């Protein structure tokens, strides 16, 4: 395998194309230009940010990320917000935006077009089927479709009468800046055009397969996109009724993307696992022979067998990581640090899908195995196995659905606290958005009466598991180190060795 970079660029997982996103400081700043109903340009008075900690990468100047520190929210909130708005492309055509005009973030071209369309009686006609693509290249080809898109997005002469944004508008801008930073401008244009075009996010990694939302998800996103600009922030979802708990479309898209990445990289579906467990429970003889074989294995042989099973999970986890929005924008060094630090933890999270609470066993290949099969005479290994089963049993009781498990896994992976990271500010930005999505999903499940605990307790319980995951990961590395000293000629799978070797 050679080096950690080799498995990141392995053809099995695709070639990593490193992309660099401009920091907020790299974007020109200034006062927000807001067009009022009479076409005048006004300046904001006292615009503030209600969630600077999320957007600004934890509010710190932080390391890495390129281009220096984050905007100074306390001293220059208007400049920071201006930078955010300019990062978000024009909602109509995707060109560089210049501010909030007639209630919507647009470029100067679409601002002028809408002003002209409202200043006189016009009767635009579509020469096609009223479904023209309105983008930076084609925006002047069909005035009818361009105007309809302006109106659908909420542009109106009466939409903005004062040169300041409401709190809800600012929250939406901040959330959208996060999404634009993850997906890139081109991908964000696509998410705005879900109603009229196919969904293709190319920034999740080198995997060419597109992530296609379900028709229901498309419908929900389209309906939300056509709604008012005052989309509620997911942080306030817990105080809403079920009918009000609708996220901004870009956060819904982020949840859907991470969930799809998880589903596509699982070795088996939840239904397939449940069916196999049920079959093995009702036919215990199917497992008994394999159990006896494993019990008769030497300590080294059992380690080797487990390492091959673990490597299959690792391959899928690497693919999952590359499909998390924002992950591929990190430096390759940071990607490797995150994967090496979190890979075993994510394996444990995926193990919860294979844990059978009824029999207190784990599905190991085609066999249901009890905990004692993995016990050895080694004290550290006994502690490791016992700790793994205790954690997996605890998480399995929560009955997380695939979306919750996906978001939790992504959050565990993209942790700015890992030693050796350089771009911590950018990683904090991704991590904060993932936690926001996890809280929303937990709240939505509570409203549907599915979750065992309240949404707040569920998320807090998951956060409390993080130290346990880290401890088990350290214990695993220590046990591997002891194994290497005891059996130096034991050859682990190459990918397993690269990820868990202290020398790489």
N, C-alpha and C positions, 0 to 999 in steps of 0.2 A: 504493500500500500504506500510505503515511502513516508508520507507526512500527513498531518491532519487535512491539509488542503486537497490531498489526493482523493479522499472519499467525498469531499464536498463537490468535486468536479467530475466524479465518476460518471460515465455514461448511463449507469443504472439510475442515477438521480438527476441527470441533466447538468448542463454547464451553467455555473453561476455567472450572471452578467451583473457586475457591480454598477449600480447607478447612484448618482449623487444628487440629493435634493437641496435646493437653496435654503439656507437658514433664513429666519425672519429678518436678521440683520442685513442679509444680502439683497433684500427687496427694498426699493426706495420707499421712504416714509414721508409723511406729511399729514396735513389735515384732511379729513374725509370730505369729499365733495358729494353733496347730496342735492339732487335736483328737486325743487319744490314744484307745486302745481303751476306756478307761473314761469317755470324754466330757470329761475335764479339759482345760483350756486351758494349754498350756505355752509357754515362751519359748525361742528358739533360743540355743544356746551357741556362740559363735564362728563363725557362718555366714560364709562367704567366697565371693567370686566368682572363678571360674577363668578367666573371659574378659571381665573388665571393660572391656578395651580395645575390644572389639567392641560391647558393649552401651552403654557410656558414651560413644560417639562419639569413640573414640580416647583416652579417659581425661582429656580436657581440659575446661576450662570453656567453651572455644570460643565462637565468635561465633554470633550469630543463633539461630534455632531457637525463640526466644521463651522467656520465663519464666526467664531467668538461666542459671546454669551447671548442669553435670551433678552427680549425687550424689557425695559424697566417699567413694569406695570404701574408702580406708584408715582413715578415722576412724569412719565409721558404716556398715559393710557391712550390718548388719541392717536399717537404714532404707532403704538403696538397694534391697535385695532385696524388702522389703515393698512399696516403690513399684512395683517391677517386677511383683510378683504381683497387685497391685491393678489395674494397667493391663490385665493379662490377664483377660478375663471368665470367669465361672463356666463350667467345662468342661461342665456338665450343661445349664444353661438359658440361659447368656449374660448373666445379670445381673452386677452388680458383685461381684467376688469379695472375700472377706475373709481368705483365707489358705489353707493346705493342710490339708484336713480328711479324715481317713480315707484319706490317701495321694493325694488329688486336689485341685487348686485349685477351690474351689467358693464359692458365696455362703452366707450364714447360713441361708437358706431350705432349700437342698438339703442342707446339713449337718444341720439338724434333721430333715428328712424321712428321711434315711438312718439317723440314730440311732434314730428311732421305728420304722423298718422292721426294725431289728435287735434291738430291745428286747423284742419279743413275737412270737408266732407270727402271721404275716399270710398271707393268701391273696388277693392282688390279682388282679383279672380285667380284661382289656381288652375294652371293649364294641365295639371295632371289629375291626381285623385285625392287631393287635400291631405297628402301624407308625405310631403317633401321633407327631406333631411335638412335641418337648419343648423349649419355649423360655420366655422370660420371661413371655409372655402365657398360654400353654397348659399350663404345667407342672403345674397342679393338676387338670387335666381327666382325666388317666389315670395313676393311681398305678403301675399295672403297667409301662407303658412308661418311666415316670420311673425306677423302680427298676432295670429292665433296663439303662437307659443308665448309671446309676450303677455298676452291676456291670461293664458292658462297659468303662468307663473305668478300672476298677481300684480302685474304692472298696471298702474292707474294714475291719472292726474291727481286724484285725491289721496293716493296712498301715503305720500310723505308731505306733510305741511310744515314740518319743523326740521331743523338741521341736526336732530339728535335721534339716535336709535332707541327703541324701547328695550327694556331688560331682556325680554324674550327674543327680540331680534338679535341682540348681542350674543345671547346664549347659542342661538342657531348658527350665527357666524362662526363662533368658536368651535362648535361641534363639526361644522363643515370644513373648517381649516384643518382639523385633525384628519378627516377622511381624505381631503385633497392631498395632504402630506403623505398619507399612506399609499394611495392608489396612483398618484400622479395626475396631472391635468387631463391627459387623454382618457384615462380610466374614469375620472370623475365626470367628464362629459358624457360618457356612456351611461353612467348611473343616472344622470339627469334625463337621458333619452330612452329610458326603459320602455316607456309606453309605445314608442314608435320604432324602436330598432332592437336588434338582437343584443344580448348581454354577453360581453366578452371582456374579461379582465385579464390583461396580459402581464400584470405586474406581480402576480403571486409567485413567480418563479419561472423556471425555464420549461416547466411542463406545458405542452401545447394544448392540453385539453381545457376547454372553457368550462367555467362554473356556471351552470344554467339554473337560475332560480325556478322554483315551481311556479305554475301559472297563478296559484293563489298568492304567492309572495310577490309576483310581478304586479298583480292587481292591487295589493295593499300598498306597494311602493308608489305606483302610479297615482292612486287616490290621495296618498299623503303628499305627493309632489304638487298636486293641483290645489292643495288646501292653502290656508292662510300661512303667512310667514311666521306666526307665533306658535311654532311647534313646541310642545312642552319638553323640557329637559328631562332625560331619563332619571336624573338624580331625584326628581320630585315624584317619580312614578309611584312610590310606595304609599303616597297619600291620596292616590286617585282611585276612582272606581274602575271596574274591569273595562267598561266601555271607553274610559278616558285614557287608559294605559297604552297609548300608541306612541312609538318612538319616532324620532326624525328618520326619514327614509334612508339616510346614509348610515345611521347606526343599525337599522334593520338590515341593511346590506352587509355591514361588517359582521353581524351575528350570523347571517346566512352563509357568508363566505367561509368563516371559520368552521361552522357546522358542516358545510359541504366538504371542506378539506379533511375534516376528521372522518366523515363517513367514507370518503373515497380512499382513505389510507388505512382503514381497518381491515384486518385479514378476514373477518367474518362479520356479518350483520348481527345486530342484537337478537333478531328473531332466530337466526341460524344457531346462535350460541344457546339460546333458551331451549330450542328443540333438541339439540344434542344433549344438554344437561338432563332434560326430562327423560330422554331415551336411556341414558346411562343410569339414572336413578332407579328406573323401573326394571333395568336389567343389570344388576350389580356384577354379574359374572363377566360382563364385557370388560370391566376394569380390573378385576382381580388378578388376571395373569400379568398385566403390565405392572401392577403394583408390586408383585413378587419379584419381577425382573429388576425394578428400580431399587427395591430393598436390598437386593443381592449385589448391587453395584458398589464398586470401591468409591471412596470419597472423591478422588480425582475424576473418575468416570462420570460421577453425578454432576460435578462442576462443569465438565465438558458438555454433557448433554443439555444442561440448563443454559450454557452459553450459546449453543446453537439456537435454542428456542428464543433466547433474548435477542440474538442478532436479527431474526426475522422481524421482531418488533422494532428494533432500531432502524432498520431500512425504511419502515413505514413512517416512523417518527421524523426522520430526516426529510422525507417527502412532505409530511404534514407541515413542518416548520417552514419550508420554502413557499408554502401556499398561504401563510399568515400575512395579511397586508402589513407592510412596513418592515418585515423581517429582511427581505432581499435588498432593502435600501441601506441597511447597516453595512459597515465595513466587513470584509470577509473574516478578519481577525475576530471581530465581535461575534459574528455568527458562529464561529467555531467555539469560542469561549462559552457562549450560551448553550450550545448543543452538548458540549462535553460536561458542563456542570449540571444540566437538567435532564439528560437523556435517561438515566436510571430512574429518576423521579417520574418521568412521563411513562416509563414502562410500568411502574407500580400503579399509576392511575389507569392505564389500560388494563391492567390485571383485574381491576374491580369489575370489568365486564365479564370476566371468566370465573368470578367467584360465585359459588352456589351456596346461598345462605341456608337452604334446607339441610344440606348434607355437611355443611362446614368444610367443603372441599373446593379445590380449584381445578378448572378444566385445563388439563395439560396434554395437548395434542388430542388424542381420542380417549382420554382417560380422566376420570374424576379422582384426584389424589388428595388424601388428607394431609394435614400439616406434618404429622410425624414421619412421613416418608422422606421429607427433606432434612430431618434432624440428623446431626452427626455428633461425634464425641467432642468436637472442637467447641470450646465455650463461646468464642466470638461468632462462629457460624450459627450456633444454636440461638444466640441473641439476635442475629440478623434474620433468620427464618421466623422466629417468634414475633419480632417487630413488624416484619412484612405482613404476616397474616393478621396481626392485630390492627394495623392501619387499613389494610384492604377490607377487612370485616367492618370496620367503623365507617368507611366511605361507602361501602355497598349498602349499608342500612339507609343512607340518605336517598337512595334510588334516583340518582341524577339521570336525567335524560341525556341523549346524545349531544344536544346543543350545549347544555350546561357543562358536561364533561369536556367538550371541545374547547369552550371558552376558558374553563379552569385550567386545562392543559396548556393552552396558549399563554395564559397569564403566568403560570409557573415557569414556562420556558423563557418568556421575555421579561426577565427580572433584572432591574438595574443594580441590584445588590451583589451580583456575582463578581468575585475578585478578578482583576485583569481587564475589565472593560474600559474602553476609551470614550465611546460615544454615549455616555450615560444619559445626557439630556434627551437625546432622540429615543433611547430605550424607555425612559420614563414616560415619554409622550405615548408610545405604543401601549405600554403597560397600563396607563391610566384609562385609555379608551377601552381596552379589553375588560378591565374591572367594571367600568361603567356598563358595558354590555352584559356582563355576568349579573350585575345587580338587577338590570332590567329583566333578564330572562327569569331570574328567581322570583321577581315580583309578578311576572305574567303567569308563572306556574301557580303561585299562591292564589291569584284571582280565579284561576280555573279549578282550584281545589285539589291540586295534584300533590304539591309539596308536603312533606311530613312536617317540616318546621315552617315558621314564618319566613318570608324572604330575607329579612334582616338577619335572623338567627342562622339561616342556611349559609349565607355568604360569610358571616363572621366565623361560623364553624369551619368553613373551608379555609379561611385565612389562618385559623389556628393550627391547621394541619401542616402548614408550610415548614415550621421548625422540625416536625417529625419526619417529613420527607427529606429534609437536608441531613438530619442525623442518620437516617437509613442509607442515604447515598454515601456518606462518609464511612459508615460501617461496612458497606459493600466494598469500597476501595481498600479499606484496611484488611478485610478478609481476602481480597484478591492478592494484596501484597504478601500476606502470609502464605497464600497458596503458591505464589511464585518462588518464595524462599524454600518452601517445602518440596515443590516439584518443579524445578527450573526448566525441565525439558517438556513440560505440558504445553501443547500448542493450541491456543485459543483461536477462534475465527479471526481473520485479519481486521474486520471492521470493529469487532468487540475489543480487540487489542488496542486499536488506534484510539478509541473513545475512552477506555478505562485504564490506559497505561499512564503512569506518572512521567514516563520518559518522553511522551509525544507532545 
